[in-house]
Amino acid sequence: MNVVIRTDASTALGSGHVMRCLTLAEELRRRGATVAFVCRIREGHMGDSVEARGFVVFRLDVSEFEIPASGSDSDAVDAAWQQDAVQTQALIQATGTAPDWLVVDHYALDRRWETLLRSAFRRIMVIDDLADRPHDCDLLLDQNFASPLHARYAGILPPNARSLLGTDYALVRAEFAQHRPCSLARRDGRLRRVLISMGGTDPRNDTAAALAGLAAQAGDGIAVDVVIGAGNPHRQTIRRMCSDIPKAELHILTSCMGELMTRADLAVTAGGSTTWERCVLGVPAIVAIQSAHQAPIAEAVERAGGQRVLGWAKDLTAQDYGRALQTLTADELIRMSAVSATLCDGRGAERVVTHMSDWNP
């Protein structure tokens, strides 16, 4: 099976789309598929990281073209997605192959783009969690917790398209399922180690606010792991803060996230796709919402009892994080762990690739 994945990362976009696509790509490769990525080269694009995992990356030059932000002039938006489609198709045609699947994980691309790429691919899969635009696809994946948004897909997909909906299909790296038994066995309500992870880029530096709040309340007895991406523009500030806090350790672009989460008794984190990694391991969490598309996920998991949402990250101070840490009880930690572990088992990538491999239209 030959698969091409069109997705992007940047300082503004974050790294979540690329990271979940890497999870899918690794499972596809494990099953014998050939996988290549098409990515536009913005600041924080992650192309080098994808290549370091052993995948070919076809690079679209941002100096030639960039999809405008939502709300831009409609003529500019039309020119943008059309040019992106033309460039993507040209790159694929230059390889002389006819890929079996095109996987699209990009909020700025929709049915118009997908229709233009139809002739170059046998099948199209879309990864989405907004349900805010029509798609021309054979298979749609929305890995998020059951939501009223899922009902919208009935009106924006082709009649014969199939949908994979819910956390049974969450694209979580294999390491998390491997750590799951050990992680769940150690949940006893004690708070000995905290993990802070506010996304790969974190342009507003929510990491610093969370770290300052924790430092003010935790005391010398609690260890702290701080995880940031290589593209984080506040690396030096965070490094200095960690050096001033006993038992604090900074991890940059770590390859051991499953291990760090397993040994954490609490995560202080953003509300993105890392939610499902935490749930696989049953890690209780204090969550800050960084963007509108994170809100439904974060709020749904909180309603289920799997985490505590503090609010929007832009409105939170170090004192807010500190108070949240101070008011946590052992019973709440145990309850959040037990609930979150029921929401996702970490086998989603296997199930998605099985659907792709066994496709019989």
Secondary structure, DSSP 8 states (H G I E B T S, - for coil): -EEEEEE--BTTTBSHHHHHHHHHHHHHHHTT-EEEEEEEE-TT--HHHHHHTT-EEEEEETTT-----TTS-HHHHHHHHHHHHHHHHHHHHHTT---SEEEEE-TT--HHHHHHHGGG-SEEEEE-SS--S----SEEEE-SSS-GGGGGGGGTS-TT-EEEESGGG----HHHHHHHHHHHHT-SS---EEEEE--SS-TT-HHHHHHHHHHHHH-TTSEEEEEE-TT-TTHHHHHHHHHTSTTEEEEES-S-HHHHHHH-SEEEEESSTHHHHHHHHT--EEEEE-SGGGHHHHHHHHHHTS-EEEEEGGG--HHHHHHHHHH--HHHHHHHHHHHHHH--S-HHHHHHHHHHT---
